Amino acid sequence: MKPETEKKNRERRMQAAALQYDQGQHEAPVMVAKGSGAVAEKIIALAKEHDIPLQRDPELMQILMKLEINQEIPENVFHAVAEILAMVYKANRNQSEKKT
């Protein structure tokens, strides 16, 4: 397989989504970015640049990719997203403790 074809296949498979949760504005986390290929790579790069923890969950990704930007996540994925948010909050707390 040609290198260009391999890169295109990898980009097709790569997907990323970004959620934001503001308790004062929304009842549930909101989709703020999503994409495949180069867009997914950019979302991941920005997350890493800003020390935002990443989570790989292909089943959740299938659901999230169906959402529109600024749409709240559906109730059937609350539990999965809550687990991810708990991981993020813990990572943020640990990072803050290391700085002091």
Secondary structure, DSSP 8 states (H G I E B T S, - for coil): --HHHHHHHHHHH-EEEEEE--TTT-SS-EEEEEEETHHHHHHHHHHHHTT------HHHHHHHTTS-TT-B--GGGHHHHHHHHHHHHHHHHHHHHHH-
